[in-house]
Amino acid sequence: TAGAVITLIQRLRDRILIWFKVRKKYNSYAIHGNSVYAFQLREQLGKRSVNVEYSSALRAANQILLFDKDQEAIDFYYKNLNGKLAQGQKVYIHLNNVVREKLEKENAIRIFNLYENCARIYWQKYPVFEPETVAIIGFSEFGQKLLEHGLLQNTFSIDKGVEYHIFGDAREFRALHYRLDSFAKIDMPNPQGDAIYFHTSSWYKNLDILKKARRLILCEKNEDNIAILSKIISLCPLSDISASQKKSKEIYIRTDTEELVTTLFGSGNDQYRIIPFGSIEEICTLEYIVNENLLKRAKRIHDVYIEQEKKRRQKTEIANLPGWESLSAFQRYSNVSQADHIIVKLKLLGFDVDWNSLEKGFDENLKTRIKAKIQSLEPDEIAVLSEIEHVRWNKYHYLFNWEYSPKRSDAERKHDCLKPYADLPEFNKKKDFSAYENLPEIITG
């Protein structure tokens, strides 16, 4: 009897706690799903996490769906949340393969992808600012997203690029991105831009490429990555790999067991560095699921575009300009892609700012210096920066299978600006430079 009473009291207490948490003003989160990522996020959020065993959890201000399979997440949403959201409630759904456009029609729903989070964090922490050779070993979800984001974020020149070597099954990726050759050379050198080599043979049959590569990125499963790293060290000593390079080689290993990797291999030496990345704790954080700072910058980028269009268009046309909420998912993430590129833009302007510093707060003195630098740019410098931004914009569209057409048609994925920078009208060239001209305001919002 005493046990039953205690259980009843505990359940009553839990219900009361949930009632307080799900009140409108309480910043509460209900994390649904049985994946390892869901358990990690609940632990991270602590008291802000609502016990989802109770139906009242569906009234929490933020609903996060973290299931192992897309269909499970979609089924849960339509059964429990579709058409039942209160004003101010938001839903974040983790999906791997479903197109954002299908669900992300309402402002209350946002789609996120942990593999995409991993790629975004990786290139923000370890960006590329000069030509180098990168080998990606393992080409499932993590490897594919790393290549996608790398192609976009590592845009730093109008006539130089990165050479990527992909080891893994790339048939699906190439089918989904069938216009890659519109901006990159496939399986051949490209002295004026990106080159992507999709190898059908295993990495251990291409040791010459591993020796040449500036960085190796291991993207298989945890235990496989550790085995691969061991074999790389056995087959080609790292001293040999790094001998011909001015900089030390970097081997990045995606792992959820960083301590094990450090224990087994250490962190490297003067010739090479071993760097774990992509742990559950790193990629499954509220910051990167909600992405408030990134979205604020993306919205500001769109605001700048609207302001420019208002200056160019007639008053009668201004009413037709789409606000952020009216944009398609593709258009929204075009702005997000530009926001992802901010670190590279700052580097091109001569400022070494890491992403963590940017997220913690933007120093007013730095903002003033950036403005002064932009105002001091010569016309030829402006032209180069504008063209780099146009190259990045082109990449984003080609990556998702758009093509050039004299007449724009979003429904057919055709755009009249998908052409060389030199062929653009002056107004479009100015739009490209606005990505730099308004950089301080975009960053600070």
WOWO-V537147 format. One record per residue. RES is the residue in one small letter. NEAR is the number of other C-alpha atoms within 12 Angstrom. Layout:
BEGIN
res:RES near:NEAR
res:RES near:NEAR
END
This chain:
BEGIN
res:t near:7
res:a near:8
res:g near:9
res:a near:10
res:v near:11
res:i near:12
res:t near:13
res:l near:14
res:i near:14
res:q near:14
res:r near:17
res:l near:15
res:r near:15
res:d near:23
res:r near:22
res:i near:19
res:l near:24
res:i near:33
res:w near:25
res:f near:24
res:k near:28
res:v near:34
res:r near:25
res:k near:20
res:k near:15
res:y near:22
res:n near:24
res:s near:35
res:y near:40
res:a near:41
res:i near:44
res:h near:41
res:g near:32
res:n near:21
res:s near:22
res:v near:20
res:y near:32
res:a near:33
res:f near:27
res:q near:26
res:l near:34
res:r near:31
res:e near:23
res:q near:21
res:l near:24
res:g near:17
res:k near:21
res:r near:28
res:s near:34
res:v near:39
res:n near:35
res:v near:28
res:e near:18
res:y near:21
res:s near:19
res:s near:26
res:a near:34
res:l near:37
res:r near:36
res:a near:39
res:a near:34
res:n near:39
res:q near:46
res:i near:48
res:l near:44
res:l near:38
res:f near:30
res:d near:23
res:k near:21
res:d near:25
res:q near:21
res:e near:22
res:a near:35
res:i near:32
res:d near:17
res:f near:25
res:y near:31
res:y near:18
res:k near:14
res:n near:21
res:l near:30
res:n near:22
res:g near:15
res:k near:17
res:l near:23
res:a near:20
res:q near:15
res:g near:21
res:q near:33
res:k near:33
res:v near:43
res:y near:38
res:i near:44
res:h near:44
res:l near:33
res:n near:28
res:n near:26
res:v near:19
res:v near:21
res:r near:26
res:e near:19
res:k near:17
res:l near:26
res:e near:28
res:k near:20
res:e near:24
res:n near:23
res:a near:27
res:i near:32
res:r near:33
res:i near:39
res:f near:38
res:n near:37
res:l near:37
res:y near:36
res:e near:33
res:n near:38
res:c near:39
res:a near:37
res:r near:41
res:i near:35
res:y near:36
res:w near:35
res:q near:32
res:k near:26
res:y near:28
res:p near:37
res:v near:33
res:f near:27
res:e near:23
res:p near:27
res:e near:30
res:t near:31
res:v near:40
res:a near:44
res:i near:44
res:i near:45
res:g near:35
res:f near:34
res:s near:25
res:e near:28
res:f near:39
res:g near:38
res:q near:37
res:k near:32
res:l near:42
res:l near:46
res:e near:35
res:h near:34
res:g near:45
res:l near:41
res:l near:45
res:q near:42
res:n near:47
res:t near:45
res:f near:39
res:s near:32
res:i near:29
res:d near:20
res:k near:25
res:g near:35
res:v near:39
res:e near:38
res:y near:43
res:h near:44
res:i near:41
res:f near:36
res:g near:30
res:d near:24
res:a near:28
res:r near:18
res:e near:16
res:f near:25
res:r near:25
res:a near:14
res:l near:18
res:h near:25
res:y near:22
res:r near:25
res:l near:33
res:d near:23
res:s near:27
res:f near:39
res:a near:35
res:k near:24
res:i near:24
res:d near:19
res:m near:19
res:p near:20
res:n near:23
res:p near:18
res:q near:20
res:g near:33
res:d near:41
res:a near:32
res:i near:33
res:y near:32
res:f near:32
res:h near:27
res:t near:20
res:s near:17
res:s near:22
res:w near:32
res:y near:24
res:k near:15
res:n near:23
res:l near:26
res:d near:18
res:i near:29
res:l near:38
res:k near:33
res:k near:30
res:a near:35
res:r near:36
res:r near:38
res:l near:43
res:i near:47
res:l near:44
res:c near:43
res:e near:30
res:k near:24
res:n near:26
res:e near:20
res:d near:18
res:n near:31
res:i near:31
res:a near:21
res:i near:29
res:l near:37
res:s near:23
res:k near:17
res:i near:31
res:i near:25
res:s near:16
res:l near:21
res:c near:25
res:p near:20
res:l near:35
res:s near:22
res:d near:22
res:i near:32
res:s near:30
res:a near:20
res:s near:16
res:q near:22
res:k near:14
res:k near:19
res:s near:26
res:k near:36
res:e near:35
res:i near:43
res:y near:38
res:i near:43
res:r near:40
res:t near:34
res:d near:28
res:t near:23
res:e near:28
res:e near:16
res:l near:18
res:v near:29
res:t near:20
res:t near:14
res:l near:16
res:f near:24
res:g near:17
res:s near:23
res:g near:24
res:n near:18
res:d near:17
res:q near:23
res:y near:31
res:r near:27
res:i near:34
res:i near:31
res:p near:37
res:f near:37
res:g near:37
res:s near:33
res:i near:30
res:e near:28
res:e near:31
res:i near:32
res:c near:37
res:t near:29
res:l near:34
res:e near:23
res:y near:30
res:i near:38
res:v near:30
res:n near:27
res:e near:17
res:n near:27
res:l near:34
res:l near:29
res:k near:25
res:r near:36
res:a near:35
res:k near:33
res:r near:31
res:i near:41
res:h near:36
res:d near:27
res:v near:30
res:y near:29
res:i near:24
res:e near:20
res:q near:24
res:e near:23
res:k near:19
res:k near:16
res:r near:19
res:r near:16
res:q near:13
res:k near:12
res:t near:10
res:e near:14
res:i near:17
res:a near:13
res:n near:14
res:l near:24
res:p near:20
res:g near:22
res:w near:30
res:e near:19
res:s near:18
res:l near:23
res:s near:24
res:a near:25
res:f near:27
res:q near:28
res:r near:33
res:y near:31
res:s near:31
res:n near:34
res:v near:33
res:s near:40
res:q near:43
res:a near:43
res:d near:45
res:h near:42
res:i near:44
res:i near:37
res:v near:39
res:k near:41
res:l near:35
res:k near:25
res:l near:31
res:l near:29
res:g near:18
res:f near:20
res:d near:20
res:v near:27
res:d near:23
res:w near:29
res:n near:16
res:s near:16
res:l near:29
res:e near:23
res:k near:14
res:g near:18
res:f near:25
res:d near:17
res:e near:15
res:n near:12
res:l near:23
res:k near:25
res:t near:16
res:r near:20
res:i near:31
res:k near:22
res:a near:17
res:k near:23
res:i near:29
res:q near:18
res:s near:15
res:l near:22
res:e near:12
res:p near:14
res:d near:11
res:e near:20
res:i near:27
res:a near:27
res:v near:27
res:l near:36
res:s near:36
res:e near:34
res:i near:38
res:e near:41
res:h near:38
res:v near:40
res:r near:44
res:w near:40
res:n near:38
res:k near:38
res:y near:38
res:h near:37
res:y near:32
res:l near:35
res:f near:30
res:n near:27
res:w near:32
res:e near:31
res:y near:23
res:s near:16
res:p near:13
res:k near:15
res:r near:16
res:s near:15
res:d near:19
res:a near:12
res:e near:14
res:r near:23
res:k near:22
res:h near:22
res:d near:23
res:c near:32
res:l near:31
res:k near:28
res:p near:25
res:y near:30
res:a near:19
res:d near:15
res:l near:21
res:p near:15
res:e near:16
res:f near:20
res:n near:29
res:k near:28
res:k near:28
res:k near:34
res:d near:35
res:f near:32
res:s near:34
res:a near:44
res:y near:43
res:e near:31
res:n near:33
res:l near:38
res:p near:32
res:e near:26
res:i near:34
res:i near:39
res:t near:26
res:g near:23
END
